[in-house]
Amino acid sequence: MKGLAPAALKKLRQPDLIETRAFLDGAWRETGQTLPVTDPATGELLCNVTACSSSEVDFAVGAAARAFLDWRDRLPNERGAILRAWASTMRQNAEDLAVIMTCEQGKPLSEARGEIAYGANFVEWFAAEGLRAYGDTIPSHLPSSKLSVQMQPVGVTLAITPWNFPSAMITRKAAAALAAGCTMIVKPAPETPLSALALAKLAEEVGMPPGVFQVITGEAAPLAKRLLEHAEIRAFSFTGSTEVGRLLLGQSAQTVKKTSMELGGHAPFLLFDDAVLEASVTGCIGAKFSTSGQDCLAANRIYVQRGIYQRFVQDFAKAAARLKVGHGLESGTEIGPMTRPSVAEKCRQHISQALSAGARLVAGGQDSPLGGSFVTPTVLADVTDDMLIAREETFGPVAAILPFDDENEVIARANNSEMGLAAYVYTRDLARAMRVTDRLEYGMVAVNTPKFTGAPIPFGGWKQSGLGREGSKLGLTEYLEPKYVCLGSLAA
């Protein structure tokens, strides 16, 4: 396993996709200061990436403000043509982009390939959606007046993106902003800057004008603070933890920015005893263990009705135990390392606390023989609502299974969270499915499927899981402002 990632990066079809400098105003800049980027599976150094400071932030904001004046005035189809070319070159370089992602983030290569396709779909979607930023005409309530509403780009925008989806979370935000006529500065997570810089390299290749799309790299907290202090940045989008989201929301309030946030998940999975058991096990494995569990959509509380509880626990544990743990570049790997060592430690704490409080270990639990940031897929049964794992998002390959008796009970338990991003329901009863989805306090509900995301859907949560929506026509409106115009009569 040692040396896999550095060797893979040397064999890219397009080696210059590995970029270590920040991309500012259409040029590649370095500061003399750097941050290390490592392979989370082995801890090996991949490269050192430029660490920007406040002066680079100020430079980037100025460049974005200047570029906005031209970009907003281009026809939507002209902006769309550049976005379509960007999506096309992402697909042409998909294998290299996937390898880069796996090397710095750790996810299995098959999942990285899926993310590149997913990310390119957002660019293509918004290239078309930008043509449909329709306004309104309003029947006038005033004599001799014409009333209308135009949708106009908000201005310079900012994206602060996470390490678990280092490409798709950029394209989902940037494509919407650019299609709307805005310019965008991206601040990627310090663990995964290479994916962001590779996207910038491709944007440069297809003729993205200087200052329209920029990537600034370095330590997250000081750069975010400085960026949010700029009044010229009119809107910002963040994907990450609720804790950090609260902090950034407070900082952005000083300049009253338009804000969209996708925050913590803690998703419930509701399995009723009339569901098809085999399909439920397969679906729950997908909902829990995709991205090695490091996903805000991951099923964190698996509620199973008592009629099928024991059978589900047994079959689910067997399926989890078969998952292959390894380096993301190794063939057949399904669970990679935790990108941050702190995530692996949180998994271990949740397992230990649950077991000490009476949970039953039915799969995994032991330290991975691979050591480091690897976590063995673990299944805990007989979990109760007061255990830490039922109250906090684990963000790793640890499944908590909780029994329940009836519909009203499980809905109340599922809703008993400050989070409200996504929920899963498995049942063959259509009437029940409709009742339960109506009553779940979540922004997205998947019925009898673990897969529901994509460019056409409004991705986002209720309560403290976020603000606004990404994807769909609603994602475009996050970067548009309505302007009402009342045109009076010019008659003498």
C-alpha positions as CSV (number, residue, x, y, z in Angstrom):
1,M,0.0,0.0,0.0
2,K,2.9,2.4,0.8
3,G,3.8,4.6,-2.2
4,L,0.6,3.9,-4.2
5,A,-0.6,7.5,-4.3
6,P,2.7,9.2,-5.2
7,A,3.3,6.6,-7.9
8,A,-0.3,7.1,-9.3
9,L,0.1,10.9,-9.5
10,K,3.3,10.4,-11.5
11,K,1.4,8.3,-14.1
12,L,-1.4,10.7,-14.9
13,R,-2.2,11.1,-18.6
14,Q,-2.1,14.8,-18.1
15,P,0.5,15.4,-15.4
16,D,0.1,19.2,-15.4
17,L,-3.3,18.7,-13.7
18,I,-1.2,18.5,-10.6
19,E,-0.9,22.2,-9.7
20,T,0.4,23.5,-6.4
21,R,0.0,27.2,-6.9
22,A,-3.2,29.3,-6.3
23,F,-5.2,30.4,-9.3
24,L,-5.9,34.1,-9.1
25,D,-7.0,36.5,-11.8
26,G,-6.2,33.9,-14.6
27,A,-2.6,33.3,-13.4
28,W,-0.8,30.8,-11.1
29,R,0.7,32.5,-8.1
30,E,2.8,31.3,-5.2
31,T,3.6,33.1,-2.0
32,G,6.7,31.4,-0.6
33,Q,4.5,29.7,2.1
34,T,3.1,26.2,1.7
35,L,0.9,23.6,3.3
36,P,1.5,19.8,3.0
37,V,-1.0,17.6,1.2
38,T,-0.8,14.0,2.3
39,D,-2.2,10.6,1.3
40,P,-4.7,9.9,4.2
41,A,-4.2,6.1,3.8
42,T,-0.4,6.2,4.5
43,G,0.4,9.7,5.7
44,E,2.9,10.1,2.8
45,L,3.5,13.6,1.5
46,L,2.1,14.1,-2.0
47,C,3.2,17.7,-2.4
48,N,3.2,21.2,-0.8
49,V,0.6,23.7,-2.0
50,T,0.8,27.4,-1.8
51,A,-0.5,29.0,1.4
52,C,-2.2,32.3,0.7
53,S,-2.5,35.2,3.0
54,S,-4.7,38.3,3.4
55,S,-2.9,40.1,0.6
56,E,-3.9,37.3,-1.9
57,V,-7.5,37.5,-0.6
58,D,-7.6,41.2,-1.3
59,F,-6.1,40.7,-4.8
60,A,-8.6,37.9,-5.6
61,V,-11.6,40.0,-4.5
62,G,-10.4,42.9,-6.6
63,A,-9.9,40.7,-9.6
64,A,-13.4,39.1,-9.2
65,A,-15.0,42.5,-8.9
66,R,-13.4,43.7,-12.1
67,A,-14.2,40.5,-14.0
68,F,-17.9,40.7,-12.9
69,L,-18.5,43.9,-14.9
70,D,-17.8,42.0,-18.2
71,W,-19.1,38.5,-17.2
72,R,-22.5,39.8,-16.1
73,D,-23.1,41.5,-19.4
74,R,-22.3,38.5,-21.6
75,L,-25.2,36.7,-23.1
76,P,-26.3,33.6,-21.1
77,N,-25.6,31.3,-24.0
78,E,-22.0,32.7,-24.2
79,R,-21.5,31.9,-20.5
80,G,-23.1,28.6,-21.0
81,A,-20.8,27.7,-23.9
82,I,-17.8,28.1,-21.6
83,L,-19.5,26.0,-18.9
84,R,-20.3,23.3,-21.4
85,A,-16.7,23.2,-22.5
86,W,-15.6,23.0,-18.9
87,A,-17.9,20.0,-18.3
88,S,-16.7,18.3,-21.5
89,T,-13.0,18.6,-20.5
90,M,-13.9,17.3,-17.0
91,R,-15.3,14.2,-18.7
92,Q,-12.3,13.9,-21.0
93,N,-9.9,14.0,-18.0
94,A,-12.2,12.1,-15.6
95,E,-9.7,9.3,-14.9
96,D,-6.9,11.7,-13.9
97,L,-9.3,13.8,-11.8
98,A,-10.5,10.6,-10.0
99,V,-7.0,9.5,-9.3
100,I,-6.1,12.9,-7.9
101,M,-9.2,12.8,-5.7
102,T,-8.5,9.4,-4.3
103,C,-4.9,10.2,-3.6
104,E,-5.7,13.3,-1.5
105,Q,-9.1,12.4,-0.1
106,G,-8.9,8.6,0.2
107,K,-12.2,7.5,-1.2
108,P,-12.3,4.4,-3.4
109,L,-11.4,5.1,-7.0
110,S,-14.8,3.9,-8.2
111,E,-16.5,6.5,-6.0
112,A,-14.1,9.2,-7.2
113,R,-15.0,8.4,-10.8
114,G,-18.7,8.7,-9.8
115,E,-18.1,12.1,-8.2
116,I,-16.3,13.5,-11.3
117,A,-19.3,12.5,-13.4
118,Y,-21.7,13.9,-10.8
119,G,-19.7,17.2,-10.7
120,A,-19.6,17.5,-14.5
121,N,-23.4,17.1,-14.6
122,F,-23.9,20.2,-12.4
123,V,-21.8,22.2,-14.8
124,E,-23.8,21.0,-17.8
125,W,-27.1,21.5,-16.0
126,F,-26.4,25.1,-15.0
127,A,-25.0,25.9,-18.5
128,A,-28.6,25.3,-19.7
129,E,-30.4,26.6,-16.6
130,G,-28.7,30.0,-17.0
131,L,-30.8,30.5,-20.1
132,R,-33.9,30.3,-18.0
133,A,-33.4,33.0,-15.4
134,Y,-36.9,34.3,-16.0
135,G,-38.4,37.3,-14.4
136,D,-42.1,38.4,-14.3
137,T,-44.5,40.9,-15.7
138,I,-47.0,42.1,-13.1
139,P,-50.6,43.3,-13.9
140,S,-50.4,46.9,-12.9
141,H,-52.3,48.4,-10.0
142,L,-51.2,51.9,-11.1
143,P,-52.7,53.8,-14.0
144,S,-50.5,54.0,-17.2
145,S,-47.7,52.0,-15.6
146,K,-45.8,48.8,-16.7
147,L,-44.5,46.6,-13.8
148,S,-41.8,44.0,-14.2
149,V,-39.3,42.0,-12.2
150,Q,-35.8,41.2,-13.6
151,M,-33.4,38.6,-12.2
152,Q,-29.9,40.0,-12.0
153,P,-26.6,38.4,-10.8
154,V,-25.8,39.3,-7.2
155,G,-22.1,40.0,-7.9
156,V,-18.9,38.5,-6.5
157,T,-19.5,35.2,-4.7
158,L,-17.5,32.9,-2.5
159,A,-17.6,29.1,-2.0
160,I,-16.0,27.4,1.0
161,T,-15.9,23.7,0.2
162,P,-15.4,20.5,2.2
163,W,-12.9,17.6,1.9
164,N,-15.4,14.8,1.5
165,F,-16.6,15.8,-2.0
166,P,-13.7,18.0,-3.2
167,S,-14.8,18.3,-6.8
168,A,-18.6,18.1,-6.9
169,M,-19.2,20.6,-4.1
170,I,-17.2,23.1,-6.1
171,T,-19.0,22.5,-9.4
172,R,-22.4,22.5,-7.7
173,K,-21.7,26.0,-6.4
174,A,-19.5,27.5,-9.1
175,A,-21.6,26.4,-12.1
176,A,-24.7,28.0,-10.6
177,A,-22.9,31.2,-9.8
178,L,-21.2,31.5,-13.2
179,A,-24.3,30.6,-15.1
180,A,-26.2,33.4,-13.2
181,G,-23.5,35.9,-14.3
182,C,-21.6,36.1,-11.0
183,T,-17.9,35.6,-10.5
184,M,-16.7,33.1,-7.8
185,I,-13.7,32.6,-5.5
186,V,-13.3,29.1,-4.2
187,K,-11.6,28.3,-0.9
188,P,-11.2,24.5,-0.8
189,A,-10.5,22.5,2.3
190,P,-6.7,22.4,3.1
191,E,-6.8,18.6,3.0
192,T,-8.0,18.5,-0.6
193,P,-6.8,21.4,-2.7
194,L,-5.5,19.4,-5.6
195,S,-8.9,18.6,-6.9
196,A,-9.9,22.3,-6.9
197,L,-6.7,23.4,-8.6
198,A,-7.2,20.7,-11.3
199,L,-10.6,22.1,-12.0
200,A,-9.1,25.5,-12.3
201,K,-6.5,24.2,-14.7
202,L,-9.3,22.9,-16.9
203,A,-11.3,26.1,-16.6
204,E,-8.2,28.0,-17.8
205,E,-7.8,25.6,-20.7
206,V,-11.4,26.2,-22.0
207,G,-11.0,30.0,-21.9
208,M,-12.6,31.0,-18.6
209,P,-11.9,34.7,-18.4
210,P,-9.4,35.9,-15.8
211,G,-11.1,36.6,-12.4
212,V,-14.3,34.8,-13.1
213,F,-13.3,31.5,-11.4
214,Q,-10.4,31.7,-8.8
215,V,-9.0,29.1,-6.3
216,I,-7.3,30.4,-3.2
217,T,-5.5,27.9,-1.0
218,G,-4.2,27.8,2.5
219,E,-5.4,27.6,6.1
220,A,-9.1,27.7,6.3
221,A,-10.0,29.9,9.2
222,P,-7.9,33.1,8.5
223,L,-8.7,33.0,4.8
224,A,-12.4,32.5,5.4
225,K,-12.5,35.3,7.9
226,R,-10.7,37.7,5.6
227,L,-12.9,36.8,2.6
228,L,-16.1,37.3,4.6
229,E,-15.0,40.7,5.7
230,H,-15.1,42.0,2.1
231,A,-18.3,43.9,1.4
232,E,-17.6,43.3,-2.4
233,I,-18.4,39.6,-1.8
234,R,-22.2,39.7,-2.0
235,A,-23.0,36.0,-1.5
236,F,-21.3,33.0,-0.1
237,S,-22.0,29.3,0.0
238,F,-20.6,26.8,2.5
239,T,-20.7,23.0,2.8
240,G,-19.4,21.6,6.1
241,S,-20.3,21.1,9.8
242,T,-23.1,22.9,11.5
243,E,-20.5,24.2,14.1
244,V,-18.4,25.9,11.5
245,G,-21.5,27.0,9.6
246,R,-22.7,29.0,12.7
247,L,-19.3,30.7,12.9
248,L,-19.2,31.7,9.3
249,L,-22.8,32.8,9.4
250,G,-21.9,35.2,12.2
251,Q,-18.9,36.5,10.3
252,S,-20.9,37.0,7.1
253,A,-23.6,38.9,9.0
254,Q,-21.3,41.9,9.4
255,T,-21.7,42.6,5.7
256,V,-25.2,41.0,5.4
257,K,-24.2,38.6,2.6
258,K,-26.7,36.4,0.8
259,T,-26.0,33.0,2.3
260,S,-26.5,29.3,1.4
261,M,-25.3,26.5,3.6
262,E,-25.4,22.7,3.5
263,L,-24.5,21.6,7.0
264,G,-24.7,18.5,9.2
265,G,-26.9,15.5,8.5
266,H,-27.5,12.8,11.2
267,A,-29.9,11.1,8.8
268,P,-32.5,8.6,10.1
269,F,-33.2,5.4,8.2
270,L,-36.8,4.2,8.9
271,L,-37.3,0.5,8.0
272,F,-40.8,-0.9,8.5
273,D,-41.5,-4.6,8.9
274,D,-43.5,-4.8,5.6
275,A,-40.4,-3.8,3.6
276,V,-38.5,-6.3,1.4
277,L,-35.6,-7.4,3.6
278,E,-33.0,-8.1,1.0
279,A,-33.6,-4.8,-0.8
280,S,-33.6,-3.0,2.6
281,V,-30.2,-4.4,3.6
282,T,-28.7,-3.5,0.2
283,G,-30.2,0.0,0.4
284,C,-29.0,0.6,3.9
285,I,-25.5,-0.5,3.1
286,G,-25.4,2.1,0.4
287,A,-27.0,4.8,2.5
288,K,-24.6,4.1,5.4
289,F,-21.2,3.3,3.8
290,S,-20.9,5.4,0.7
291,T,-17.9,7.7,0.8
292,S,-16.7,5.4,3.7
293,G,-19.5,6.9,5.8
294,Q,-18.0,10.4,5.5
295,D,-21.1,11.8,3.9
296,C,-23.7,14.2,5.3
297,L,-26.3,12.0,3.7
298,A,-25.1,8.9,5.5
299,A,-27.7,6.9,7.5
300,N,-26.6,7.7,11.1
301,R,-29.6,6.3,13.0
302,I,-31.1,3.1,11.5
303,Y,-34.5,2.5,13.0
304,V,-35.9,-1.0,12.4
305,Q,-39.4,-2.2,13.3
306,R,-39.3,-5.1,15.8
307,G,-41.0,-7.6,13.4
308,I,-37.9,-7.8,11.3
309,Y,-35.3,-6.4,13.7
310,Q,-33.3,-9.5,14.5
311,R,-33.2,-10.7,10.9
312,F,-32.2,-7.3,9.6
313,V,-29.4,-7.0,12.2
314,Q,-28.0,-10.4,11.2
315,D,-28.1,-9.9,7.4
316,F,-26.9,-6.3,7.6
317,A,-24.0,-7.2,9.8
318,K,-22.9,-10.0,7.4
319,A,-23.1,-7.5,4.5
320,A,-21.1,-4.9,6.4
321,A,-18.4,-7.5,7.3
322,R,-17.9,-8.3,3.6
323,L,-16.9,-4.7,2.7
324,K,-13.3,-4.5,1.6
325,V,-11.2,-2.0,3.5
326,G,-8.1,-0.6,1.8
327,H,-6.3,2.1,-0.1
328,G,-8.7,3.8,-2.5
329,L,-6.5,2.9,-5.5
330,E,-6.5,-0.8,-4.7
331,S,-8.9,-2.9,-6.8
332,G,-12.2,-3.7,-5.1
333,T,-11.8,-1.3,-2.2
334,E,-15.1,-0.2,-0.8
335,I,-14.0,1.6,2.4
336,G,-11.0,3.9,2.3
337,P,-9.3,5.7,5.2
338,M,-10.9,8.6,7.1
339,T,-9.6,11.8,5.5
340,R,-8.9,13.3,8.9
341,P,-7.4,11.4,11.8
342,S,-9.9,13.2,14.1
343,V,-12.8,11.5,12.2
344,A,-11.3,8.0,12.9
345,E,-10.9,8.9,16.6
346,K,-14.6,10.1,16.8
347,C,-15.7,6.8,15.3
348,R,-13.7,4.9,18.0
349,Q,-15.2,7.1,20.7
350,H,-18.8,6.5,19.5
351,I,-18.2,2.7,19.4
352,S,-16.6,2.7,22.9
353,Q,-19.3,4.8,24.5
354,A,-22.1,2.8,22.9
355,L,-20.7,-0.5,24.0
356,S,-20.1,0.7,27.6
357,A,-23.8,1.9,27.6
358,G,-25.2,-1.5,26.6
359,A,-25.1,-1.6,22.8
360,R,-24.3,-5.0,21.2
361,L,-21.4,-5.4,18.8
362,V,-22.4,-7.5,15.8
363,A,-19.7,-6.7,13.3
364,G,-16.3,-5.0,13.3
365,G,-15.4,-3.0,16.4
366,Q,-11.7,-3.8,16.4
367,D,-9.0,-1.6,15.1
368,S,-8.2,-2.1,11.4
369,P,-5.1,-4.1,10.7
370,L,-4.2,-1.3,8.3
371,G,-3.8,1.1,11.3
372,G,-3.7,4.8,11.0
373,S,-6.9,6.5,9.8
374,F,-8.7,3.3,8.8
375,V,-11.8,2.2,10.6
376,T,-13.3,-1.3,10.3
377,P,-16.9,-1.2,9.2
378,T,-18.8,-1.6,12.5
379,V,-22.4,-2.5,13.3
380,L,-23.9,-1.8,16.7
381,A,-27.3,-3.2,17.6
382,D,-29.7,-2.3,20.5
383,V,-28.6,1.3,20.4
384,T,-30.7,3.7,22.4
385,D,-31.5,7.3,21.8
386,D,-29.4,8.6,24.7
387,M,-26.2,7.1,23.4
388,L,-23.7,9.5,21.9
389,I,-23.8,7.8,18.4
390,A,-27.6,8.4,18.3
391,R,-27.2,12.1,19.3
392,E,-24.2,13.1,17.2
393,E,-23.3,12.6,13.5
394,T,-20.5,9.9,13.4
395,F,-19.3,10.7,9.9
396,G,-17.6,7.3,9.5
397,P,-18.3,3.6,8.8
398,V,-20.1,2.8,12.0
399,A,-23.8,1.8,11.8
400,A,-26.1,2.3,14.8
401,I,-29.3,0.1,14.7
402,L,-32.2,1.0,17.0
403,P,-35.5,-0.9,17.3
404,F,-38.9,0.7,17.2
405,D,-42.5,-0.4,17.6
406,D,-44.9,1.9,15.7
407,E,-45.1,4.6,13.1
408,N,-45.8,7.6,15.4
409,E,-43.0,6.6,17.8
410,V,-40.3,6.4,15.1
411,I,-41.3,9.7,13.4
412,A,-41.0,11.5,16.7
413,R,-37.6,9.9,17.4
414,A,-36.4,10.6,13.9
415,N,-37.4,14.3,14.2
416,N,-35.8,14.7,17.6
417,S,-32.7,16.3,16.2
418,E,-31.5,19.8,15.4
419,M,-30.5,18.4,12.0
420,G,-32.9,18.0,9.1
421,L,-31.0,17.3,5.9
422,A,-32.0,13.8,4.6
423,A,-34.1,10.8,5.7
424,Y,-34.7,7.4,4.3
425,V,-38.0,5.4,4.5
426,Y,-38.4,1.7,3.5
427,T,-41.9,0.3,3.2
428,R,-44.2,-1.3,0.7
429,D,-47.2,0.5,2.0
430,L,-47.7,3.6,-0.2
431,A,-50.1,5.2,2.2
432,R,-47.6,4.9,5.0
433,A,-44.8,6.2,2.8
434,M,-46.9,9.3,2.0
435,R,-47.8,9.9,5.7
436,V,-44.3,9.4,6.9
437,T,-42.6,11.6,4.3
438,D,-45.2,14.4,5.1
439,R,-44.3,14.3,8.8
440,L,-40.5,14.0,8.6
441,E,-38.8,17.3,9.3
442,Y,-36.2,16.9,6.6
443,G,-35.4,18.7,3.4
444,M,-35.0,15.5,1.4
445,V,-36.6,12.1,1.9
446,A,-35.7,9.0,-0.1
447,V,-38.3,6.2,-0.2
448,N,-37.0,2.7,-1.0
449,T,-33.8,3.9,-2.5
450,P,-30.4,5.1,-1.2
451,K,-29.7,7.2,-4.3
452,F,-31.6,10.5,-4.8
453,T,-29.2,13.3,-5.5
454,G,-28.3,14.9,-8.8
455,A,-28.3,18.2,-10.7
456,P,-32.1,18.5,-11.2
457,I,-33.0,18.2,-7.5
458,P,-33.1,20.9,-4.8
459,F,-30.4,19.8,-2.4
460,G,-30.7,21.2,1.1
461,G,-32.0,20.8,4.6
462,W,-34.3,22.1,7.3
463,K,-33.5,23.3,10.8
464,Q,-29.8,23.5,11.5
465,S,-28.8,21.5,8.5
466,G,-28.6,24.6,6.3
467,L,-30.0,27.5,4.4
468,G,-31.1,27.6,0.8
469,R,-30.8,25.0,-1.9
470,E,-28.2,23.8,-4.4
471,G,-29.0,22.1,-7.7
472,S,-32.3,22.5,-9.6
473,K,-33.7,25.9,-10.7
474,L,-33.6,26.9,-7.0
475,G,-29.8,26.6,-7.0
476,L,-29.6,29.3,-9.6
477,T,-31.7,31.7,-7.6
478,E,-29.1,31.6,-4.8
479,Y,-26.9,33.8,-7.0
480,L,-29.7,36.1,-8.4
481,E,-31.4,39.2,-7.0
482,P,-34.9,40.3,-8.1
483,K,-35.1,43.9,-9.4
484,Y,-38.6,45.4,-9.6
485,V,-39.1,48.1,-12.2
486,C,-42.1,50.4,-12.4
487,L,-42.3,52.2,-15.8
488,G,-44.6,55.1,-15.7
489,S,-46.3,56.7,-18.7
490,L,-44.1,59.1,-20.8
491,A,-47.2,60.8,-22.2
492,A,-47.4,64.6,-21.6
